[in-house]
Amino acid sequence: MSVPLQYKARIILSLTAKVIPIMKNKVKGLKWTTSGFLAHLKWFDEHMQDRALAFIIGAGASRPSRIKTGAELVTQWLKELHHREDHAKQELQTWATEDNLGIKDFEFPRAAEFYPQIFERRFSHDREEGYAFLESMMEGKEPSLGYSILAEILSNTRHKVVVTTNFDNLVADALAIHAHVHPLICGHESLAGFIRPSMRRPLIAKIHRDLFLEPKNHTDEVQCLDTDWAHALTRLFEHYTPVVIGYGGNDGSLMGFLENASIRGGLWWCYRANGEPPQRVKDLVAKKNWKLVPIIGFDEFMLELGNNLISTFDITTIASRIEELGQKRAKRYRDETEKVQEQINRPEATKQEGIQAVRLAMQSATEQPQDWWGWELKARAEADPAKRELIYHDGLQHFEQSAELTGNFANFMRVIRKDHDEAERLYRRALELDPNHTNITGNFANFMTVIRKDHNEAERLYRRALELDPNDANITGNFASFMTDIHKDHDETERLYRRALELDPNDANITANFAGFLLGCGRWNEAREYANTAANIEQTKESQTFAEIEFYRALLAVQHSQSPDTYLKSLKSLLCSDFVRNSWSFDAHLAAVAAYLDHDQRIFYRKLADAILDDAKLADLELLPEWQAIKALPDI
């Protein structure tokens, strides 16, 4: 049906009358308050499950991490150029002109907008010098609070995308520091094809490349976004709604892309409340009907955002987790170093080619200790117990307040020197220095139950140690042994052993002790399974742990009416070596299999058990014809 011309005019006028006020409202609604924006993001997070947020991060976000912004770098480079080239001794603002710099349309008040041109001018004689400058500026910088919270959001929500013009690694570093999932880092346009809208892990898209991959700084490089990046971002922004933080829009690449992009759901552009965004940004936001959001700063905004997006957000736990992870990493590093040191210092290691060079390297690396652990390594490297004791004394003269070195000295005096009074004094001194040290508390608990037979105090110490660290597998396993040996509480013992193995399934000592517990309970098949597992785990074949494993396997073989010869030959080889003995008891295990042993076997296995626990008893074992008849394995 046709409409008469006069009516068409009326309709057009009517529509125009309605459109104009709406456009005015749009212009007025371009700027949101921070609180209103955060409330909207909370609603978005809860109700727009088919979409997620993508964070567009610029140099302003890295300022709290002590990395200079583009504007600050421009000022520094202009000052350097001015110092080198101003022969007339003019003021910087007077000298820095379009003519002197050779930069078209340059104006000093808008200097930050000319970042790529000024970078190119400053490092025109040597591009590599520019890269070296950026590397040195970012070296050693740590992620600020805002990046730490961003890492929490990327790891604990569906909002997993960061698009950045920055070259730094602050986002990835924050994820690593907090031990979150490793991100996919696309630091070069050649990797853009790996970006998918559906991401299982955080994505960091560095559209100006990574710091070490010839980052884009020159005018021609940042003038236009690479085609691969444009395709990747177009796909991403169909599913991710961008939030811009710390980006000034001073490049042609990302800014040019945004000016031509059609982004489903719009875009929010955050800027510092004590300033104004560049006119180009304001024009773009107005044109696209996007939103401007004034914020106090990156760290402050991320703090509020984390509180809105993460249901379990607790800022205090972040610091605790960093501290705990740092302690765990330091302990793992020390444990691995000490394990290597122990292995290369074993007498049988001399058969290995090149081992002497490794020993010399370790000796050289510990010759001049700089901290308590250096003295500990130096002490461990000394084979002579008397000389090792002197090293501990010297170390404590330098680090008398070290609870760790004092506690390790206590272990040495207890296990090697058998000076139990001095060991107890050292344990108490160590706990005086650090009452909350988990390992020292657990070791003192072992001492009190095994040496002093003060089981009430030992139990108090075990419980205190597990209160300090409920996830310590070693102490949990030791407490399990205590509960079966002292309280005969087999249900609690099994619970504790299973908890310890849940915490560390690859601990040979805990696995062996659980096998021994099951053997003592007459649970033969389970005991054999765990004994075999422990044997596979234990890499140090000249140790009391491995001796216990072979002893259990020998007893289980007899119980199953099988030959124990393989395990006895292994023990014959093992008992000829010099391994450290610790206090233990095989009474429950021998009692459990007593019905399967004849009179002579009971005597034999009793003397074998005694020799495993005390090298002074080896002579009694060697008098037995049964032991004499066993041939040692050539290599255990």
TAPE-V886032 format. One record per backbone hydrogen bond with DSSP energy under -0.5 kcal/mol. NH is the residue of the N-H (numbers start at 1). CO is the residue of the C=O. E is the energy in kcal/mol with one decimal. If there is no record, write none. Layout:
BEGIN
nh:co:e
NH:CO:E
NH:CO:E
END
This chain:
BEGIN
nh:co:e
7:4:-0.6
8:4:-2.0
9:5:-2.2
10:6:-1.6
11:7:-2.6
12:8:-2.6
13:9:-2.6
14:10:-2.6
15:11:-2.8
16:12:-2.7
17:13:-2.4
18:14:-1.4
19:15:-2.6
20:16:-2.1
21:17:-0.7
22:18:-1.2
23:19:-2.5
24:20:-2.1
25:21:-2.3
26:22:-2.2
27:23:-2.3
28:24:-2.4
29:25:-2.0
30:27:-1.2
31:28:-0.6
32:30:-0.6
32:292:-3.0
37:33:-2.4
38:34:-2.7
39:35:-2.2
40:36:-1.9
41:37:-2.5
42:38:-2.1
43:39:-1.9
44:40:-3.2
45:41:-2.8
46:42:-1.7
47:43:-2.5
48:44:-2.4
49:47:-0.8
51:48:-1.8
52:239:-1.9
54:241:-2.2
55:161:-2.8
56:54:-0.7
56:243:-2.4
57:55:-0.8
57:163:-2.5
58:245:-2.2
60:246:-2.7
61:58:-1.5
62:59:-1.2
63:60:-0.8
65:62:-1.0
66:63:-2.1
67:62:-1.6
68:66:-0.5
73:69:-2.4
74:70:-2.6
75:71:-2.0
76:72:-2.3
77:73:-2.9
78:74:-2.5
79:75:-2.1
80:76:-2.0
81:77:-2.5
82:78:-2.7
83:79:-2.4
84:80:-1.8
85:81:-2.5
86:82:-2.0
87:85:-1.3
95:91:-2.7
96:92:-3.0
97:95:-1.7
101:97:-2.1
102:98:-1.6
103:98:-1.0
104:102:-0.6
106:103:-1.8
110:107:-1.2
111:108:-1.9
113:110:-1.5
114:111:-2.1
115:112:-1.2
118:114:-2.6
119:115:-2.7
120:116:-2.3
121:117:-2.2
122:118:-2.9
123:119:-2.4
124:121:-0.9
126:123:-0.8
129:126:-0.6
130:126:-1.0
130:127:-0.5
131:127:-1.7
132:128:-2.6
133:129:-2.3
134:130:-2.1
135:131:-2.5
136:132:-2.4
137:133:-2.0
138:134:-1.6
139:135:-1.1
141:138:-1.6
148:144:-1.9
149:145:-2.4
150:146:-2.4
151:147:-2.3
152:148:-1.5
153:149:-2.3
154:150:-2.8
155:151:-1.6
156:152:-2.2
157:153:-1.4
160:158:-1.4
161:53:-0.8
162:203:-2.3
163:55:-2.6
164:205:-2.8
165:57:-1.6
166:57:-0.6
173:169:-3.0
174:170:-2.3
175:171:-2.0
176:172:-2.2
177:173:-3.1
178:174:-1.8
179:176:-1.5
180:175:-2.8
184:202:-3.0
185:183:-0.7
186:184:-0.7
186:204:-2.8
187:185:-0.9
191:188:-2.2
192:189:-1.3
194:191:-2.0
195:192:-1.7
199:197:-0.8
203:160:-3.1
204:184:-2.8
205:162:-3.3
205:203:-0.5
206:186:-2.7
206:204:-0.7
207:164:-1.5
207:205:-1.0
208:164:-0.6
209:206:-2.0
210:187:-2.3
211:167:-1.3
213:210:-1.8
215:211:-0.5
216:208:-2.6
217:215:-0.6
221:218:-0.6
222:218:-1.9
223:219:-0.6
225:253:-0.6
230:226:-2.5
231:227:-2.3
232:228:-2.1
233:229:-3.0
234:230:-2.0
235:231:-1.9
236:232:-2.3
237:233:-2.9
238:235:-1.0
239:236:-2.2
240:236:-2.0
241:52:-3.2
242:240:-0.6
242:266:-0.6
243:54:-2.6
244:268:-3.2
245:56:-3.0
246:270:-0.5
248:246:-0.5
252:222:-1.4
253:222:-1.8
256:252:-1.1
257:253:-2.2
258:254:-2.7
259:255:-2.3
260:256:-0.9
260:257:-0.8
261:257:-0.8
261:258:-0.6
263:261:-0.6
264:237:-0.6
264:262:-0.7
266:263:-2.1
268:242:-1.9
269:291:-3.4
270:244:-2.8
270:268:-0.7
271:293:-2.1
273:295:-2.8
275:272:-1.7
281:278:-0.5
282:278:-2.2
283:279:-2.9
284:280:-2.0
285:281:-2.8
286:282:-2.3
287:283:-2.5
288:284:-2.4
289:285:-0.9
290:285:-2.1
291:267:-2.2
292:30:-3.7
293:269:-2.7
294:32:-0.8
295:271:-3.0
301:297:-2.5
302:298:-2.6
303:299:-1.9
304:300:-1.7
305:301:-2.7
306:302:-2.9
307:303:-1.6
308:304:-1.3
309:305:-2.3
310:306:-2.2
311:309:-0.6
313:310:-1.5
317:314:-1.0
318:314:-0.8
319:315:-1.0
320:316:-1.6
321:317:-2.6
322:318:-2.4
323:319:-2.4
324:320:-2.6
325:321:-3.1
326:322:-2.6
327:323:-2.3
328:324:-2.5
329:325:-2.7
330:326:-2.4
331:327:-2.6
332:328:-2.8
333:329:-2.5
334:330:-2.4
335:331:-3.2
336:332:-2.5
337:333:-2.2
338:334:-2.8
339:335:-2.1
340:336:-2.2
341:337:-2.6
342:338:-2.4
343:339:-2.2
344:340:-2.5
345:341:-1.2
346:343:-0.9
349:346:-1.7
350:347:-1.5
351:348:-1.4
352:349:-1.9
355:352:-1.5
358:354:-1.3
359:355:-2.4
360:356:-2.4
361:357:-1.9
362:358:-2.3
363:359:-2.6
364:360:-2.6
365:361:-2.0
366:362:-0.9
366:363:-0.6
367:364:-0.9
369:367:-0.5
375:371:-1.5
376:372:-1.8
377:373:-2.6
378:374:-2.1
379:375:-2.4
380:376:-2.4
381:377:-1.7
382:378:-0.6
382:379:-1.2
383:381:-0.6
385:383:-0.6
388:384:-2.5
389:385:-2.3
390:386:-1.6
391:387:-1.9
392:388:-2.1
393:389:-2.1
394:390:-2.7
395:391:-2.8
396:392:-2.3
397:393:-1.2
398:394:-1.3
399:395:-2.5
402:399:-1.7
403:401:-0.9
406:402:-1.9
407:403:-2.7
408:404:-2.4
409:405:-2.1
410:406:-1.9
411:407:-1.9
412:408:-2.2
413:409:-2.5
414:410:-2.0
415:411:-2.9
416:412:-2.1
417:412:-1.8
419:413:-2.2
420:418:-1.2
423:419:-2.2
424:420:-2.4
425:421:-2.0
426:422:-2.3
427:423:-2.6
428:424:-2.5
429:425:-2.2
430:426:-2.7
431:427:-2.3
432:428:-1.6
433:429:-1.9
434:430:-2.0
437:434:-1.5
438:436:-0.7
441:437:-2.0
442:438:-2.5
443:439:-2.9
444:440:-2.4
445:441:-1.8
446:442:-2.0
447:443:-2.2
448:444:-2.5
449:445:-1.9
450:446:-2.6
451:447:-2.2
452:447:-1.6
454:448:-2.5
455:453:-1.3
458:454:-2.2
459:455:-2.5
460:456:-1.9
461:457:-2.3
462:458:-2.7
463:459:-2.5
464:460:-2.1
465:461:-2.6
466:462:-2.2
467:463:-1.5
468:464:-2.0
469:465:-2.0
472:469:-1.5
473:471:-0.9
476:472:-2.0
477:473:-2.5
478:474:-2.3
479:475:-2.6
480:476:-1.7
481:477:-2.0
482:478:-2.2
483:479:-2.4
484:480:-1.7
485:481:-2.5
486:482:-2.8
487:482:-0.8
489:483:-2.1
490:488:-1.3
493:489:-2.3
494:490:-2.6
495:491:-2.1
496:492:-2.4
497:493:-2.7
498:494:-2.6
499:495:-2.1
500:496:-2.6
501:497:-2.4
502:498:-1.6
503:499:-1.9
504:500:-2.1
507:504:-1.3
508:506:-0.8
511:507:-2.2
512:508:-2.6
513:509:-2.5
514:510:-2.3
515:511:-2.0
516:512:-2.5
517:513:-2.3
518:514:-2.6
519:515:-2.4
520:516:-2.5
521:517:-1.3
522:519:-1.8
523:518:-2.7
524:522:-1.3
527:523:-2.4
528:524:-2.6
529:525:-2.1
530:526:-2.3
531:527:-2.3
532:528:-2.5
533:529:-2.0
534:530:-2.5
535:531:-2.0
536:532:-1.7
537:533:-1.8
538:534:-2.8
541:539:-1.0
543:541:-0.7
547:543:-1.9
548:544:-2.6
549:545:-2.1
550:546:-2.6
551:547:-2.1
552:548:-2.6
553:549:-2.4
554:550:-2.0
555:551:-2.3
556:552:-2.7
557:553:-1.8
558:554:-2.0
559:555:-2.3
560:556:-1.7
561:558:-1.9
562:557:-3.5
567:564:-0.5
568:564:-2.2
569:565:-2.9
570:566:-1.6
571:567:-2.1
572:568:-2.2
573:569:-1.9
574:570:-2.3
575:571:-3.0
576:572:-0.6
576:573:-0.6
577:574:-1.6
579:577:-0.9
590:586:-2.6
591:587:-2.3
592:588:-1.7
593:589:-1.3
594:591:-0.6
596:593:-2.1
597:594:-1.5
602:598:-2.2
603:599:-1.7
604:600:-2.5
605:601:-3.0
606:602:-1.8
607:603:-2.3
608:604:-2.3
609:605:-2.2
610:606:-2.2
611:607:-2.0
612:608:-1.8
613:609:-1.5
614:610:-1.7
617:614:-2.0
618:615:-1.2
621:617:-1.4
622:618:-2.1
623:619:-0.6
623:620:-0.8
624:621:-1.7
628:624:-2.0
629:625:-1.8
630:627:-0.9
633:569:-1.3
END
